[in-house]
Amino acid sequence: MCEDITGNEALAFGAIAAGISMATSYPGSPSSGTMNTLIDMAKEHNLYVEWSANERVALEMAIGASIAGRRSLVCTKSVGMNVMVDPLMCLNLTGVNGGLVILLGDDPGAYGSQNDQDTRLLAPFLELPILEPSSPSQGFEMMKEAFNLSEEFNIPVILRITRAFTKSHEEFNPELENIIQISKGYQAEAYRFVPYPGNAVEMHAKLHQRLADFETWANDIQHNEIIGYGSKGIITAGFVFQKLKDVLGEEIPIDIRILKLCCLSPLPKKIIKQFASSCEEILVLEETDPFVENQLKVVLHDLGLSPRIWGKQSGHVNWEGELFRWHIQKALEAFIPEYQPVRNFLAVNEPAERPS
C-alpha cells in the first residue's frame, strides 16, 4: 500500500530496511527530521538511537558499532560535518566492518545555519564516496544500497541531501515488514583499525583502489540516468533534477538530453563520456558551489571532449543560496533561446517562508 512519504521519512525507513542497529546525531537541520523519525520507530525496531554530545562523538559511537559488525547511521548537517573531519581522515584508511553511512544535510540558502557552505567539497579531501538522491523513493532505495556498498567496498558512504529534499513528498510503499538487523560479527586482526606510520601509506593505496572500484559500480547503476537525445545537454545533481522536471513539464524538448547524476564523487567517467560525446553544449545545475561543474571540466579534458560548459563559473547559474525553479527557468531561457516555460516561475516567490 502506497503512503505519502517525506524525504526525511524515506531516509529513515531506508535505514531501518537496511538493518541498522544504531543511529547517532547532534541536532541540526535539515537532517534532524530523519533522526526524529528513527526515534519514533526505535522501540518497534529495537534500535539504539542517541543524541550525542557533538558530531564527533556521534561518529565515534557509530565507528564502534561498525567495528563490532553492526550497521550504523550518523546524521549530521553541513557545519556538523566539519567537526567530524578528524576521525574521518583515519576512518577512510581503515575502512569499516559493519556498514556505516553518514547522512549529510546541506542547507543551501542558510535557512537554519550560520553559513551557506557546500559540504560536497569535503568528499575529495576525505576521499570518500558521496551519493545524492533525486526523490524520496530513490532516497529510500539509495539508503539501503549505501549500507551494502559500505560493506562491499569497505568504506564509509556519504549520502547528501538538502532542505528542499527533506520537504518533498512522494507516494510509494517503503516495505518495512520482516526487517532483520544485520551483524557481520567481529574477528580480531592486528592493527586492522589502527593506522600508524608503518601501515598508513599501504592503507592509502588500498583506499584509492576501493574508490576506483566504487566508480566502476557508479558507471553501471540505474540511479545515474541519461534521458533524451539532443545536442544540448543538462546535468543535474541530486534533488535539482526534480526542480528541473517542474520547470520543463512532462515533455522534455526534443533537442535536449539530461544526465540525472546521483553519484557525485567519484564522478562516473564512463557515463559522462557516453553523455557528453553527443553534446555541443552542457548546462550544469547543482547546489551550491560548482562541484560537479569543475570536476566535469577535468574529466572532459582528459577524454578529449570540448563541449561548451554553462554553469556557475560562466555566470549563467546563481552561485549562492538555494537554486530555485525561477533560477533554472532563467538559465534555460539563455541556454535554449526557443524555450517556452510551461509556467512562469519568475513570478513565484520561493521559498514561502524563511526564519528571521
Sequence and secondary structure as in RCSB ss.txt:
>XXXX:A:sequence
MCEDITGNEALAFGAIAAGISMATSYPGSPSSGTMNTLIDMAKEHNLYVEWSANERVALEMAIGASIAGRRSLVC
TKSVGMNVMVDPLMCLNLTGVNGGLVILLGDDPGAYGSQNDQDTRLLAPFLELPILEPSSPSQGFEMMKEAFNLS
EEFNIPVILRITRAFTKSHEEFNPELENIIQISKGYQAEAYRFVPYPGNAVEMHAKLHQRLADFETWANDIQHNE
IIGYGSKGIITAGFVFQKLKDVLGEEIPIDIRILKLCCLSPLPKKIIKQFASSCEEILVLEETDPFVENQLKVVL
HDLGLSPRIWGKQSGHVNWEGELFRWHIQKALEAFIPEYQPVRNFLAVNEPAERPS
>XXXX:A:secstr
  EEEEHHHHHHHHHHHTT SEEEE   TTTHHHHHHHHHHHHHHT EEEE SSHHHHHHHHHHHHHTTB EEEE
EEHHHHHHTHHHHHHHHHH  SS EEEEEEE TT SSSS    GGGHHHHHT  EE  SSHHHHHHHHHHHHHHH
HHTTS EEEEEEHHHHH EEEE    TT    B      TTTT   TTTHHHHHHHHHHHHHHHHHHHHT SSSE
EEE  SEEEEEETTHHHHHHHHH SS  TTEEEEEE EEES  HHHHHHHHTT SEEEEE SSSSHHHHHHHHHH
HHHT   EEESTTTTSS  SS   HHHHHHHHHHHSTT   SS GGGS SSS    
